[in-house]
Amino acid sequence: MQKPIEVSQLNMVFGGMAMKILPPYDIIPDEFKTSKNVWHELINHWFYKGLSREQFPTPKPDIELGLALANIQACLVCREPKHEHKIAGAAFLADLWFEKPAN
């Protein structure tokens, strides 16, 4: 399983690491490329409206919450790749790093 990598505060504000964090678009399962996926919905909400602490997903046992959130944030603010790749890739990573939401 791909794990979160170290990112700086600058990466979280200005991006620049997305292509090192995200998997290639063609290997992201199709289920993460549609808004019908719970992770796609969460990441899309995060991108457009942000997340409050109450909306943070629960990390899987071997994943550090802060690092995983920082990785996704760094991807979402990056100018590349295309929006579809960012959202689908971040949704796929969320599925790998976080427990499924209750709802």
N, C-alpha and C positions, 0 to 999 in steps of 0.2 A: 504494500500500500504506500502510495506517495504521502509523505508527511510534510507539514508546514516547514518552511525555511526561515532563516533570520531575515528580517526586513527592517529598514531604518524608519525613523519618524518621517524623514523626507520622502521615502517611498510611499508611505501611507497618505501623504498630502499631494505629492506630484506624480506618483506612479513610477514607471520605469522598470518594474520587475515582473510584470504580467507574463511575459513570454518565458520567464524562468519558472514561474509558479504553475501556470495553466497547462493542462495537457493539450496536445494538438487537437484541433477541432474535429478532425476525421476519426479520432478514437473515442470521443465523448459519446456515450450511448444516446440514441435518439430520444429516449424518455426525458433527458435533461434539456432538450432543445425546445420544449413546449411548455406553455404556461399552465398546463394541466398537472404538472409535477409540483409537489409541495415545496421542494427546494428551489425550483425555478421561481415560484411565486415569492418566496422569502427573499431571494437575492434581488429580484426585480423591485420589490418593496424597498429593500435596503438601498439600492441604487438611486431610486427616485425620491424616497422620503426619509431614509436613514432608519436606524434601529435604536430603540430605547433598551436599557439594560434588561427590562422585563421581556423583551423579544429575543434576547440572545439565546441561541440554541445551547443545549447541554453537550459538552464535548464527550467523545468516546473515551474510555479509560486511559488510553495511551497518548492522548492528544492534549496539549496545553491550550486552554481556551484563548488566552491573550494572543498567542502566536498564530493560532488558526484565524482568529478575527482579523489580525493585522495583515495576514496573507491575502485574505479575501478583499479587505479594504484597499490594499495596494493594487490589486487587479482592477477593482472597480473604478479607480481614479485614473488609471493609465490611458493614454491616448490610443494605444494599440493593444490588442487587436481590435477587430470590429466588435461592435456592441453584442451581436449574437454570440460570438465566441466568448466574450467576457462573462455574460450571464449564464450560458450553458456550462462553461468550464467551472465557474464559481459554484454553480448548483451541484455539479458532479463532485467537486471537492467537499462541499458541505455534506453530501451524502456519505463520503468517506470518513469525515472528521467528526461529525455530530450524530447524536442519537436522533431518531425520527421524532418530530414534534407530536404531541399528544392529539392534536386535532386533525 
